[in-house]
Amino acid sequence: MSPLPTSVAFKEPVAETWDRRDLIRRSRLAFDIAGRALAAAVRHDARTATNVRQDHDADDALFGAGPLVLAKVVAEATMLLRSGASLRRTDDEIARLIDELAQRLIPYARQESVLVALCRDPARALDHAAAHIHLGALGYPDQPFDRLLGEILKDEDVGGERLPNHDLERQWLRSIWSGGLHGPIVDADLLDRTCIARPLDALGSSTADLYAFTHVVLYASDMGRTPIALPRAVSEIVADAEAGLAAAIDAENFDLAAELLWTWPMLGLPWSPAAIFCFGLLAEMQDIHGFLPGPGYSARDCANVPEDQREEYILRTSYHATFVMGFLCLAALQSGLSPPVTVPCKGLSARAMVSVMPLLNANARNAGWHGRFMQLDAGCRGSLVGFVLTIALRRARAAHDLDLVRNGLHVALRCGLTDGPAVHQSLDLLRRAMLLSQVLRG
């Protein structure tokens, strides 16, 4: 056999990605549930306005969640419109979905109660006007509303203290409203004060901490429409997003997981193995149910709700999760960064996974991700070794099991898994525990 010429270069095969039509199908589902949630919120408002007597406590207990709030549904639905706006020129179906939903939202985004809220609460004027602002940017202006908003924003500085991510949201909305004429969407100094500028607590971050992280990514990048200068190395932000994914997926909070996943397409980053795995899991859950279950959803409770009220139960518990899955898919379509279908294989890491799995099994609870994980080829599971180690260390910390934390660190050192934030923070945890022990011994 003749030797190959030295100029021939071998390239890894290009990974198969999720089909564009499938991402559009999932986006269509988000638009569909947006319309259904809007109708449910309007019905609730109408019942309240006509003083129909209801046992609200019993109602909320039946559905496991309070009624849909019209202003919140409208604001989030207009964000869904913005997330797909750049696709209007290239995809007729997306354009149709946006225009149809926009027409339904306009009356509620600019109704009298919104105008009254602007006048009564000038410190939150941009929050109240968010839906109007997004609709105006889509080509549905309202000049009298804009004149009123402009006058009220002169008093916007009144009010209490605000968190940096809330200031970032207001800056984002003001920039959209002004057409970007008042400077860039992202102020670098403000971004430096948000949670994305410092390491995430990989072992103990709360749900609120992780939602704040996802919102900073969304506002700063304008849903992936604008490249940004990040305040830290990309690798550090990706590591934090993966640690957040480990927490969200293990808690089966698919709503939060979908928001964390938009880190990749909104920041224009190639999908990591953990992100690929989690997107596949969310897609599977959505296909099973016909919607993405929210953190308050229970299949058992849904089955126990009277059949004619199951739609209400699904909307109350899961409309937002299905919304943000739509944001994620539209961001992937917009960026051209469709997630790969399969997790890449790393044979060497598969050996390390053999040592990591007992750490996980030391905790009896196995979340739903575990079954899908075990269906992967051993080499593909090896690509997720850092992700699984983070879950194990986070569980150990939550259980106050310092012996398990110590065992996890031994495994990490032996297998060369020392780069992740969960490992570094576990070491810091043991150091603090040792210092505490010394102090308590006097």
C-alpha positions in Angstrom: 0.0 0.0 0.0 1.4 3.4 -0.9 2.0 5.8 1.9 -0.4 8.8 2.1 1.1 12.1 1.1 2.2 14.2 4.0 -0.1 17.1 2.9 -3.2 15.1 3.8 -4.8 16.4 7.0 -7.1 14.3 9.1 -10.1 16.0 10.6 -12.5 14.9 13.2 -15.9 14.2 11.7 -18.4 17.0 12.1 -20.9 16.2 14.8 -24.5 15.8 13.7 -26.6 18.7 15.2 -30.3 19.0 16.0 -32.3 19.6 12.9 -33.4 23.1 12.3 -37.0 22.0 11.8 -37.0 20.3 15.2 -35.8 23.6 16.9 -38.5 25.5 15.0 -41.1 22.9 16.2 -40.0 23.5 19.8 -40.2 27.2 19.3 -43.7 26.8 17.8 -44.7 25.0 21.0 -43.5 28.0 23.1 -45.6 30.4 21.0 -48.6 28.0 21.4 -48.3 27.9 25.1 -47.8 31.7 25.2 -51.2 32.1 23.5 -52.8 29.6 25.9 -51.3 31.2 29.0 -52.4 34.6 27.8 -56.0 33.4 27.4 -55.9 31.8 30.9 -54.5 35.0 32.5 -57.2 37.1 30.8 -59.9 34.7 32.0 -58.6 35.0 35.6 -58.5 38.8 35.4 -62.1 38.8 34.1 -63.3 36.6 36.9 -61.6 38.9 39.5 -63.0 42.0 37.9 -66.5 40.8 38.1 -66.1 39.7 41.7 -66.9 36.1 41.1 -66.5 34.4 44.5 -63.8 31.7 44.5 -62.1 29.8 47.2 -58.6 30.9 46.2 -56.8 28.8 48.8 -58.5 25.6 47.7 -58.0 26.5 44.0 -54.3 27.1 44.5 -54.0 23.8 46.5 -55.6 21.9 43.7 -53.3 23.3 41.0 -50.1 23.5 43.2 -49.5 27.1 42.0 -51.2 30.4 42.0 -53.1 31.8 39.0 -51.2 33.2 36.0 -50.6 36.9 36.4 -51.5 38.8 33.2 -48.8 41.4 33.4 -46.1 38.8 33.9 -47.4 36.5 31.1 -47.6 39.5 28.7 -44.1 40.7 29.6 -42.5 37.2 29.1 -44.4 36.6 25.9 -43.1 39.8 24.4 -39.6 38.6 25.4 -40.3 35.5 23.4 -41.1 37.7 20.4 -37.8 39.5 20.8 -35.9 36.2 21.1 -37.0 35.3 17.6 -37.2 38.8 16.0 -33.9 38.5 14.0 -35.3 35.3 12.3 -38.3 37.1 10.9 -36.4 38.0 7.7 -35.3 34.4 7.0 -38.1 32.2 8.3 -41.7 32.8 7.3 -43.2 30.6 9.9 -41.3 32.4 12.8 -42.4 35.7 11.3 -46.0 34.6 11.2 -45.9 33.3 14.8 -44.4 36.6 16.0 -46.9 38.8 14.2 -49.9 36.8 15.3 -48.9 36.7 19.0 -47.9 40.4 18.9 -51.4 41.4 17.7 -52.9 39.5 20.7 -50.6 41.1 23.2 -50.9 44.7 22.1 -54.2 45.5 23.9 -52.9 44.1 27.2 -49.4 45.6 27.0 -50.9 49.1 26.7 -54.1 48.9 28.7 -55.2 51.5 31.1 -53.9 49.6 34.2 -50.4 49.7 32.7 -50.5 53.5 32.2 -51.8 53.9 35.7 -48.9 51.8 37.1 -46.4 54.0 35.2 -47.7 57.1 36.9 -48.0 55.5 40.4 -44.7 53.8 40.4 -42.1 55.8 38.4 -39.2 53.9 39.9 -40.4 50.8 38.1 -41.6 52.5 34.9 -39.3 50.5 32.7 -40.5 47.2 34.3 -44.2 48.2 33.7 -43.4 49.3 30.1 -41.3 46.3 29.2 -44.0 44.7 27.0 -44.7 48.0 25.2 -40.9 48.5 24.6 -40.5 45.0 23.0 -43.6 45.5 20.8 -42.3 48.9 19.7 -39.0 47.4 18.7 -40.8 44.8 16.7 -42.5 47.5 14.6 -45.7 48.1 16.7 -45.1 51.6 18.1 -47.4 53.7 20.3 -46.4 57.3 20.3 -48.7 58.6 23.1 -47.4 55.8 25.3 -43.8 56.7 24.5 -44.5 60.4 25.3 -45.9 59.5 28.7 -43.0 57.0 29.4 -40.4 59.7 28.4 -41.8 62.1 30.9 -42.1 59.6 33.7 -38.5 58.3 33.2 -37.3 61.7 34.3 -38.3 60.6 37.8 -36.9 57.1 37.4 -34.1 57.6 39.9 -36.5 57.7 42.9 -36.9 54.5 44.8 -35.0 52.0 46.8 -31.7 50.2 46.3 -31.5 47.9 43.3 -29.4 44.8 42.6 -26.9 45.0 39.7 -28.8 42.5 37.6 -31.9 44.6 38.0 -30.0 47.7 36.9 -28.7 45.7 34.0 -32.3 44.8 33.0 -33.3 48.4 33.1 -30.3 49.4 31.0 -31.2 46.8 28.5 -34.8 48.0 28.3 -33.9 51.6 28.0 -31.4 50.8 25.2 -34.1 48.9 23.3 -36.6 51.7 23.8 -34.2 54.4 22.6 -33.0 52.3 19.6 -29.5 52.1 21.0 -29.1 55.8 20.7 -28.0 56.3 24.3 -25.0 54.1 24.2 -24.2 50.4 24.2 -26.7 47.9 25.7 -24.0 46.8 28.2 -22.1 49.1 30.5 -18.9 47.4 31.4 -18.7 48.8 34.9 -22.3 47.6 35.6 -21.5 44.2 34.2 -18.5 44.0 36.5 -20.8 44.4 39.5 -23.1 41.5 38.5 -22.8 37.9 39.6 -21.2 36.9 36.3 -18.1 38.8 37.2 -17.2 36.5 40.2 -17.2 32.7 40.7 -20.4 30.9 41.3 -20.8 28.9 44.5 -20.7 25.5 42.7 -21.5 23.6 45.9 -24.2 25.7 47.5 -25.6 28.2 45.0 -29.4 28.7 45.5 -32.0 28.6 42.8 -32.2 32.4 42.9 -28.4 32.7 42.5 -28.6 30.6 39.3 -31.6 32.5 37.9 -29.6 35.7 38.4 -26.7 34.3 36.4 -29.0 33.3 33.5 -30.7 36.8 33.5 -27.3 38.6 33.3 -26.4 36.5 30.3 -29.7 37.3 28.6 -29.7 41.0 29.3 -26.0 41.5 28.6 -26.1 39.7 25.2 -29.5 41.0 24.3 -30.7 37.4 23.9 -27.6 36.6 21.9 -28.0 39.5 19.4 -24.9 41.4 20.7 -21.4 40.1 21.3 -20.1 41.2 24.7 -16.8 41.6 26.4 -17.0 39.2 29.4 -15.6 40.3 32.8 -13.9 36.9 33.2 -12.4 34.2 31.1 -14.9 32.3 29.0 -13.7 29.0 30.4 -14.6 30.2 33.9 -18.1 31.3 32.9 -18.7 28.0 31.1 -17.5 26.1 34.2 -20.0 28.1 36.3 -22.8 27.4 33.9 -22.0 23.7 34.0 -22.0 23.7 37.8 -25.4 25.4 37.7 -26.6 22.8 35.2 -25.5 20.0 37.6 -27.6 21.5 40.4 -30.6 22.2 38.2 -30.7 18.8 36.5 -30.1 16.9 39.7 -33.0 18.8 41.2 -35.1 18.1 38.1 -35.6 21.9 37.7 -35.9 21.9 33.9 -37.0 25.5 33.8 -33.7 26.6 35.4 -31.7 24.1 33.2 -33.2 25.6 30.0 -32.2 29.1 31.1 -28.7 27.9 32.0 -28.3 26.3 28.6 -28.9 29.5 26.7 -25.4 30.5 28.0 -23.9 28.7 25.0 -25.9 30.1 22.1 -26.4 33.6 23.6 -22.6 34.0 24.2 -21.8 32.3 20.9 -20.0 29.4 22.5 -19.5 25.8 21.2 -21.7 23.4 23.2 -19.8 21.4 25.9 -20.6 17.7 26.6 -22.6 18.6 29.7 -24.7 21.1 27.8 -25.3 18.6 25.0 -26.4 16.0 27.4 -28.7 18.4 29.3 -30.3 19.7 26.1 -31.0 16.2 25.0 -32.6 15.4 28.4 -34.8 18.5 28.2 -35.9 17.7 24.6 -36.8 14.2 25.7 -38.9 15.4 28.6 -40.6 17.9 26.3 -41.4 15.2 23.8 -42.8 12.9 26.5 -45.2 15.5 28.0 -45.9 17.7 25.0 -44.5 20.6 27.1 -41.4 21.1 29.3 -42.5 20.4 32.9 -41.8 23.2 35.3 -40.4 22.7 38.9 -44.0 22.7 40.3 -45.3 20.0 37.9 -46.1 16.5 39.1 -47.4 13.8 36.7 -49.2 12.2 39.6 -50.9 15.4 40.7 -51.8 16.2 37.1 -53.5 12.9 36.8 -55.5 13.6 40.0 -56.8 16.9 38.7 -60.2 16.7 37.1 -59.8 16.3 33.3 -61.4 19.6 32.4 -58.9 21.4 34.7 -55.7 19.8 33.6 -55.0 22.5 31.0 -55.1 25.0 33.8 -52.7 22.9 35.9 -50.2 22.5 33.1 -50.2 26.2 32.4 -49.8 27.2 36.0 -46.9 24.8 36.6 -45.2 24.7 33.2 -45.9 27.6 30.9 -42.7 29.4 31.9 -40.5 26.3 31.4 -41.9 25.8 27.9 -41.4 29.6 27.3 -37.7 29.5 28.1 -37.2 26.3 26.1 -38.4 28.4 23.2 -35.9 31.2 24.1 -33.2 28.6 24.0 -34.1 27.1 20.7 -34.6 30.5 19.1 -31.2 31.6 20.4 -29.6 28.4 18.9 -31.3 29.1 15.5 -30.2 32.8 15.6 -26.6 32.1 16.4 -26.3 29.1 14.1 -25.1 27.1 17.0 -27.5 24.2 17.0 -26.5 21.7 19.8 -25.0 18.4 18.7 -27.2 15.4 18.9 -24.8 13.1 20.7 -22.3 13.6 23.5 -18.7 13.2 22.3 -16.8 10.2 23.6 -13.6 10.4 25.6 -12.3 6.9 26.3 -9.6 7.9 28.8 -12.2 9.7 31.0 -14.3 6.6 31.0 -11.8 5.1 33.4 -12.2 8.0 35.8 -16.0 7.6 35.7 -15.6 4.2 37.2 -14.1 5.9 40.3 -16.6 8.7 40.4 -19.8 6.7 40.2 -19.5 5.2 43.7 -19.4 8.7 45.1 -22.8 9.3 43.5 -24.2 6.0 44.6 -23.2 6.7 48.2 -26.3 9.0 48.1 -29.4 6.8 47.6 -31.4 9.3 45.6 -31.1 8.9 41.8 -32.7 11.7 39.8 -34.3 11.2 36.4 -31.1 12.2 34.5 -29.4 9.0 35.8 -31.3 6.6 33.6 -30.6 8.6 30.4 -27.0 8.9 31.5 -26.6 5.1 31.9 -28.0 4.6 28.4 -24.9 6.4 26.9 -21.9 4.5 25.7 -19.2 4.2 28.4 -16.9 6.5 26.4 -19.6 9.2 26.1 -20.3 8.9 29.8 -16.6 9.6 30.3 -17.1 13.1 28.7 -19.4 13.9 31.6 -17.1 12.9 34.4 -16.6 16.4 35.7 -20.4 17.0 35.5 -21.2 13.9 37.6 -18.4 14.7 40.1 -19.9 18.1 40.6 -23.3 16.5 41.4 -21.7 14.1 43.8 -19.8 16.9 45.6 -22.8 19.1 45.8 -24.9 16.3 47.2 -22.2 15.6 49.8 -22.1 19.2 50.9 -25.9 19.4 51.1 -25.9 16.3 53.3 -23.1 17.8 55.5 -21.1 14.6 54.7 -17.5 15.8 54.9 -16.2 12.2 54.6 -17.8 12.0 51.2 -16.4 15.4 50.2 -13.0 14.1 51.2 -13.5 10.9 49.2 -14.5 13.0 46.2 -11.3 15.0 46.4 -9.2 11.9 46.6 -10.9 10.6 43.5 -10.4 13.9 41.8 -6.7 14.0 42.6 -6.2 10.4 41.6 -8.0 10.9 38.2 -6.7 14.3 37.3 -10.1 16.0 37.7 -8.8 19.1 39.6 -9.8 21.9 37.3 -13.5 22.4 38.1 -14.8 24.9 40.6 -16.6 22.2 42.6 -13.3 20.6 43.4 -11.5 23.8 44.3 -14.4 24.8 46.5 -14.6 21.4 48.1 -11.0 21.8 49.1 -11.7 25.2 50.6 -14.7 23.7 52.5 -12.4 21.0 54.1 -9.9 23.7 55.1 -12.6 25.7 56.7 -13.9 22.7 58.5 -10.4 21.9 59.8 -10.0 25.5 61.1 -13.4 25.3 62.7 -12.4 22.0 64.5 -9.3 23.7 65.8 -11.2 26.7 67.1 -13.8 24.5 68.8 -11.1 22.4 70.5 -9.8 25.7 71.9 
